[in-house]
Amino acid sequence: MTSSFDFDKFDSLPDRIGCPGCADNAVITIEISNSAYSKSISFEPEDEIPEITPLRQTINDIIKKINLDHQ
């Protein structure tokens, strides 16, 4: 997964995209950090963010698997 993820593009994104949480909407926050780097972004589930499309697909796949395992 990390081979298809561009950390520079992620780093270039603002911390908040749109108005996450406004009008009681859901908020997604993605944080990537290690000892030398930390960056998080927040956005609403319906927001299209081309810079993180592969990462969002991976996250969606994980969520689907968790939901299926707990049915």
Secondary structure, 3 states (H helix, E strand, C coil): CHHHCCHHHHHHCCCECCCCCHHHCCCEEEEEECCCCEEEEEECCCCCCHHHHHHHHHHHHHHHHHHHHCC
